[in-house]
Amino acid sequence: MKAEYRSDVIAQRLKRLFRHLRYQVHRGSLPLRNHGFSSFNEEQLLERYLRELLPNLSNPTLVDIGAGDGRTGSNSLAFLKKGWNGLSVEYDDRKFSKLRTLYRRMPNAIARQGRVTPANVLELLAEHQIAKEFSLLSLDIDSYDYQVLDRILSEHRPGVVISEINEKIPPPIKFMVNYDPEFVLREHFFGYSIACLDDLCAKHQYALIDLEYNNVFLAPAELAGERALTPEAAYRKGYLERPDRKEKFHRNENMEALQSLSPTEGVKFIQQFF
């Protein structure tokens, strides 16, 4: 029995090692490509909306806050490879080291290390002379994203915004992480729910135009036109009714009950975690 157990353990370890090696080989090939870096279909959707909403785009500029290593799951690398100007910010030392190394090949791209907060984000954009109306904003800092986005839109008007949400919390429940300089990421406690975008979009005259699993797409209301969606419609189309969502987001299994609870019951359920 012990021998069988050891064989199973060894087999599992070898399987994990093989997956890890295969992933590293895949990552090693990424710098040779010019597209296909985003986690799901975000890059293609960005290309579509930029083409449709900003057809006469000149001097394209992007800001990527929470850029990671610059290529794994990146929503911005494909555009930088096309010659876009870009400012990418990452806090983590290890990821930033890889980001900086990658950007040495692209003189049009600036890598900046630091923790972005609602208090410093406008100063950061001003320091790097980011125009009030720049082309693309990508935001993914796994914390008080809502407050940072709210602050950016108070003075800037990017043509397209892509921002990670906390996809496991369905509308109409409004959930967000408030700004805390001592914030520590923990299970399920990050970002904001899609329902919060009702208030944000109304405040800044933006519209929700799409959801791709856990990334929302926003555009100025005057550009969005008939593309504008309610949080409920976007959530159903972009996450809830996707046939592979449970596979892609298997870590959300212990939050799946939220999909069948009333909003009041849902809030009580969420409070168990926080």
C-alpha positions in Angstrom: 0.0 0.0 0.0 2.8 2.4 0.9 4.6 1.6 -2.4 1.4 2.4 -4.3 1.0 5.7 -2.4 4.6 6.7 -3.2 4.1 5.8 -6.9 1.0 8.1 -7.0 2.9 10.9 -5.3 5.8 10.6 -7.7 3.5 10.5 -10.7 1.7 13.7 -9.5 5.0 15.5 -8.9 6.3 14.5 -12.4 3.0 15.7 -13.9 3.3 19.1 -12.1 7.0 19.3 -13.2 6.0 18.6 -16.8 3.3 21.3 -16.8 5.8 23.8 -15.2 8.4 23.0 -17.9 5.9 23.3 -20.7 4.7 26.7 -19.3 8.3 27.9 -19.1 8.9 26.9 -22.7 5.8 28.8 -23.6 6.8 31.9 -21.7 10.3 31.8 -23.3 8.7 32.0 -26.7 6.6 35.1 -25.9 9.2 37.8 -26.7 9.3 36.5 -30.3 5.6 37.1 -30.9 3.8 40.4 -31.7 0.4 39.5 -30.3 -1.5 37.0 -28.1 -0.2 38.1 -24.7 -3.5 38.8 -22.9 -5.0 36.2 -20.6 -8.2 35.5 -22.6 -9.5 37.6 -25.6 -8.8 41.0 -24.1 -6.2 42.0 -26.7 -8.4 41.3 -29.7 -11.3 43.2 -28.1 -9.1 46.2 -27.4 -7.9 46.3 -31.0 -11.5 46.2 -32.1 -12.7 49.0 -29.8 -9.8 51.2 -30.5 -10.4 50.8 -34.2 -14.1 51.5 -33.9 -14.0 54.3 -31.3 -10.8 56.0 -32.1 -10.4 55.6 -35.9 -8.2 58.6 -36.4 -5.8 57.8 -33.6 -2.5 59.6 -33.8 0.4 59.5 -31.4 -1.2 56.5 -29.5 -0.3 56.3 -25.8 -1.2 53.8 -23.2 -0.9 53.6 -19.4 -0.6 50.2 -17.8 -1.0 50.2 -14.0 -0.2 46.8 -12.5 1.8 45.7 -15.5 3.3 42.6 -14.0 6.3 41.3 -15.8 5.1 43.0 -19.0 4.2 40.0 -21.0 2.3 37.3 -19.0 -1.3 38.2 -19.4 -0.4 41.6 -20.7 -3.0 43.8 -22.3 -0.5 46.3 -23.5 2.6 44.6 -24.9 1.1 44.0 -28.4 0.5 47.7 -28.7 3.9 48.7 -27.5 5.4 46.3 -30.1 3.5 48.3 -32.7 5.3 51.4 -31.6 2.8 52.9 -29.2 4.1 55.1 -26.4 3.6 53.7 -23.0 4.0 54.1 -19.3 3.8 50.8 -17.3 3.9 50.7 -13.5 4.6 47.6 -11.3 5.2 47.4 -7.6 6.6 43.8 -7.2 10.4 43.7 -7.3 10.6 40.4 -9.2 8.0 41.3 -11.8 9.4 44.8 -12.2 12.9 43.4 -12.9 11.5 41.4 -15.8 9.4 44.3 -17.0 12.4 46.6 -17.1 14.5 44.1 -18.9 11.8 43.6 -21.5 11.3 47.3 -22.1 15.0 47.9 -22.8 14.2 46.7 -26.3 11.4 49.3 -26.7 12.6 52.9 -26.4 8.9 54.0 -26.7 8.0 52.2 -23.4 8.7 53.5 -19.9 8.9 51.1 -17.0 8.3 52.6 -13.5 8.4 50.8 -10.2 6.1 51.9 -7.4 2.8 51.4 -5.6 0.0 53.3 -7.3 -2.6 54.8 -5.0 -5.5 57.2 -5.3 -3.3 59.8 -3.6 -0.4 59.6 -6.1 -1.7 58.5 -9.4 -2.4 61.9 -10.9 1.0 63.1 -9.8 2.5 60.1 -11.5 0.7 60.7 -14.8 1.7 64.4 -14.7 5.3 63.5 -14.0 5.4 61.4 -17.2 3.4 64.1 -19.2 0.5 61.8 -19.9 -2.1 63.8 -21.9 -5.6 64.4 -20.5 -7.0 62.4 -23.4 -4.7 59.4 -23.9 -5.6 56.3 -25.9 -5.7 53.3 -23.5 -5.7 52.7 -19.8 -5.2 49.2 -18.4 -5.7 48.8 -14.6 -5.1 45.7 -12.5 -3.6 46.2 -9.0 -5.7 43.6 -7.1 -6.7 46.0 -4.4 -8.3 49.5 -4.4 -8.7 49.6 -8.2 -12.0 51.4 -8.0 -10.5 54.4 -6.1 -7.6 54.6 -8.5 -9.8 54.5 -11.5 -12.2 57.1 -10.0 -9.2 59.4 -9.4 -7.8 59.0 -12.9 -11.1 59.7 -14.6 -11.5 62.9 -12.5 -8.8 64.6 -14.6 -8.2 62.3 -17.6 -10.3 60.9 -20.4 -8.8 57.7 -21.9 -10.4 56.5 -25.1 -10.7 52.9 -23.9 -10.3 51.6 -20.3 -9.8 47.9 -19.4 -10.0 47.2 -15.7 -10.0 43.9 -13.8 -13.1 43.4 -11.6 -14.0 41.0 -8.8 -15.9 38.7 -11.1 -17.3 36.3 -8.5 -19.6 39.0 -7.0 -22.7 39.4 -9.2 -24.8 42.4 -9.7 -26.7 44.1 -8.1 -24.2 43.6 -5.1 -21.8 46.5 -4.8 -18.5 45.6 -3.3 -15.2 47.4 -3.4 -12.0 47.5 -1.5 -11.4 50.9 0.1 -8.0 52.5 0.0 -5.8 51.3 2.8 -2.0 51.9 2.7 -1.6 48.7 4.7 -3.8 46.6 2.4 -2.9 42.9 2.1 -4.3 40.7 -0.6 -6.3 37.6 0.6 -8.7 35.2 -0.9 -11.6 36.8 -2.8 -10.9 40.2 -1.1 -9.7 42.5 -3.9 -11.0 45.0 -6.5 -14.6 45.9 -7.0 -17.8 44.2 -8.4 -19.2 45.1 -11.7 -22.3 46.7 -10.1 -20.1 49.6 -8.8 -19.7 50.8 -12.4 -23.2 52.2 -12.4 -22.0 55.0 -10.1 -18.6 55.4 -11.6 -19.8 55.7 -15.2 -22.6 58.1 -14.3 -20.1 60.3 -12.4 -17.6 60.5 -15.2 -19.9 60.1 -18.2 -18.4 56.8 -19.3 -20.2 53.6 -20.5 -19.6 49.9 -19.8 -19.3 48.4 -23.3 -18.1 44.8 -22.6 -16.9 42.2 -20.1 -14.5 39.5 -20.9 -14.6 37.1 -17.9 -13.0 39.4 -15.3 -12.0 42.5 -17.3 -14.5 45.3 -18.1 -14.2 47.6 -21.0 -15.2 51.2 -20.6 -15.4 54.1 -23.1 -16.6 57.8 -22.9 -20.3 57.8 -23.2 -20.3 60.0 -26.3 -18.2 57.3 -28.1 -19.9 54.2 -26.8 -23.3 54.9 -28.3 -25.4 51.7 -28.6 -22.6 49.6 -27.3 -23.5 50.7 -23.7 -24.5 47.8 -21.5 -26.0 47.5 -18.0 -23.8 45.7 -15.5 -26.4 42.9 -15.4 -26.3 42.3 -19.2 -22.5 42.5 -19.4 -22.2 40.1 -16.5 -24.5 37.5 -18.0 -22.8 37.7 -21.4 -19.2 38.1 -20.4 -19.0 35.8 -17.3 -22.0 34.0 -16.0 -23.2 32.3 -19.2 -19.7 31.5 -20.5 -19.6 27.6 -20.7 -16.0 27.4 -19.6 -16.0 29.9 -16.7 -16.0 27.3 -13.9 -13.0 25.7 -15.5 -11.1 28.9 -16.0 -12.1 30.2 -12.5 -12.1 27.0 -10.5 -10.8 28.9 -7.5 -14.2 30.6 -7.3 -16.0 27.4 -6.4 -16.6 28.3 -2.8 -18.2 31.5 -3.9 -20.5 29.9 -6.5 -23.5 30.0 -4.1 -23.7 33.8 -4.7 -25.2 33.1 -8.2 -28.4 31.7 -6.6 -28.8 33.9 -3.6 -30.8 37.1 -3.2 -28.8 40.3 -2.9 -29.5 40.4 0.9 -28.5 36.8 1.3 -25.5 37.4 -0.9 -24.2 40.2 1.3 -24.4 38.0 4.3 -22.6 35.2 2.5 -19.8 37.5 1.4 -19.3 38.7 5.0 -18.3 35.2 6.0 -15.1 35.8 4.0 -14.4 39.4 5.1 
